[in-house]
Amino acid sequence: MTPFELIGYPIAAVITFVVLYYVVRGAILSALREHTRTSTTAVSLVTSKFHKADSDA
């Protein structure tokens, strides 16, 4: 193996791992953020309906 292979491959592997980590992490965080936003919207819609029903009575 040449010195380039000895040094280059591990560095390339580390860079690939770091990039993959951030891409996956970003996707998960984005999905969680989207999920929280939609579930809180649903909760607030339901609660506003209940409050409206209370005020109508």
NORLIN-V643119 format. One record per backbone hydrogen bond with DSSP energy under -1.0 kcal/mol. NH is the residue of the N-H (numbers start at 1). CO is the residue of the C=O. If there is no record, write none. Layout:
NH_CO / NH_CO
//
This chain:
6_2 / 7_3 / 8_4 / 9_5 / 11_7 / 12_8 / 13_9 / 14_10 / 15_11 / 16_12 / 17_13 / 18_14 / 19_15 / 20_16 / 21_17 / 22_18 / 23_19 / 24_20 / 25_21 / 26_22 / 27_23 / 28_24 / 29_25 / 30_26 / 31_27 / 32_28 / 33_29 / 34_30 / 35_31 / 36_32 / 37_33 / 38_34 / 39_35 / 40_36 / 41_37 / 42_38 / 43_39 / 44_40 / 45_41 / 46_42 / 47_43 / 48_44 / 49_45 / 50_46 / 51_47 / 52_48 / 53_49 / 54_50 / 55_51 / 56_52 / 57_53
//
